[in-house]
Amino acid sequence: MIENITFKQVDKALTLKAKTFIMQECYSNYSTRITTKQYKVLALKLDKLIKDKNNAFFVALNEKDEIVGSISISAYDNRIEVLKKYYKNENLAEIGRCYILKKYRRYKIASKLFNLATLFALKKNYQKLYLHTHYFLDGGFSFWKKMGFEITYEEKGIWETIHMQKLIPAQSYEYKNLSTSYMEY
């Protein structure tokens, strides 16, 4: 299955397909935890994310050219109040919208998408990656721990939000020697 997966950075031609995938996966994972208004805000944010050259959005496509996975990387916007004391004037990128369709999980698609996002971060001279996940998301926390992220802050309550970070070494062997055979970026 994985040998038929291609990876692309979202461009104008892929924008609608990528937005549709993200909105479907977001609803699948969060359902009514997110309000209709929040879904509308997300749709607008995705437009901005895809158009801004300082950000990137990557997708994995199967042999039918259907999106089966996604990830985004953008400049962190310092919007989360509890994190303001942790991230002051840092060259920080945020990883987000990492979704893999269930039947395509465990084939290293998320790892490859994350590597693409990290390569983008290196090109843009980001020094640290930030993300947040939730304990209720199937496999999210354990995946990001395997990718080398460490917990910065945990929020309790209905959202069970875990804020995480990872330093990006400029001369990282891990990313410098990635195979480009799966990248069209």
ChimeraX attribute file (.defattr): number of C-alpha atoms within 10 A of each C-alpha:
attribute: neighborCount
match mode: 1-to-1
recipient: residues
	/A:1	9
	/A:2	13
	/A:3	9
	/A:4	11
	/A:5	21
	/A:6	19
	/A:7	22
	/A:8	18
	/A:9	22
	/A:10	22
	/A:11	14
	/A:12	10
	/A:13	8
	/A:14	15
	/A:15	17
	/A:16	13
	/A:17	14
	/A:18	24
	/A:19	18
	/A:20	13
	/A:21	20
	/A:22	22
	/A:23	17
	/A:24	13
	/A:25	19
	/A:26	17
	/A:27	14
	/A:28	10
	/A:29	15
	/A:30	14
	/A:31	11
	/A:32	9
	/A:33	11
	/A:34	12
	/A:35	11
	/A:36	10
	/A:37	9
	/A:38	11
	/A:39	14
	/A:40	12
	/A:41	11
	/A:42	16
	/A:43	16
	/A:44	12
	/A:45	11
	/A:46	19
	/A:47	13
	/A:48	12
	/A:49	18
	/A:50	24
	/A:51	15
	/A:52	10
	/A:53	9
	/A:54	14
	/A:55	19
	/A:56	22
	/A:57	27
	/A:58	26
	/A:59	28
	/A:60	26
	/A:61	18
	/A:62	17
	/A:63	12
	/A:64	8
	/A:65	11
	/A:66	14
	/A:67	22
	/A:68	21
	/A:69	27
	/A:70	28
	/A:71	23
	/A:72	25
	/A:73	27
	/A:74	24
	/A:75	19
	/A:76	17
	/A:77	9
	/A:78	15
	/A:79	8
	/A:80	8
	/A:81	7
	/A:82	13
	/A:83	13
	/A:84	11
	/A:85	7
	/A:86	11
	/A:87	13
	/A:88	10
	/A:89	8
	/A:90	11
	/A:91	15
	/A:92	24
	/A:93	27
	/A:94	22
	/A:95	23
	/A:96	18
	/A:97	19
	/A:98	21
	/A:99	23
	/A:100	22
	/A:101	12
	/A:102	10
	/A:103	9
	/A:104	16
	/A:105	15
	/A:106	11
	/A:107	14
	/A:108	12
	/A:109	23
	/A:110	22
	/A:111	15
	/A:112	19
	/A:113	27
	/A:114	22
	/A:115	17
	/A:116	29
	/A:117	26
	/A:118	20
	/A:119	18
	/A:120	20
	/A:121	27
	/A:122	19
	/A:123	10
	/A:124	14
	/A:125	14
	/A:126	22
	/A:127	16
	/A:128	18
	/A:129	23
	/A:130	23
	/A:131	20
	/A:132	19
	/A:133	20
	/A:134	18
	/A:135	13
	/A:136	14
	/A:137	11
	/A:138	11
	/A:139	12
	/A:140	15
	/A:141	21
	/A:142	11
	/A:143	13
	/A:144	21
	/A:145	14
	/A:146	10
	/A:147	13
	/A:148	11
	/A:149	19
	/A:150	16
	/A:151	16
	/A:152	15
	/A:153	14
	/A:154	14
	/A:155	12
	/A:156	9
	/A:157	6
	/A:158	9
	/A:159	13
	/A:160	14
	/A:161	17
	/A:162	18
	/A:163	20
	/A:164	21
	/A:165	22
	/A:166	19
	/A:167	14
	/A:168	18
	/A:169	13
	/A:170	14
	/A:171	9
	/A:172	10
	/A:173	9
	/A:174	9
	/A:175	16
	/A:176	11
	/A:177	8
	/A:178	14
	/A:179	9
	/A:180	9
	/A:181	8
	/A:182	17
	/A:183	16
	/A:184	10
	/A:185	12
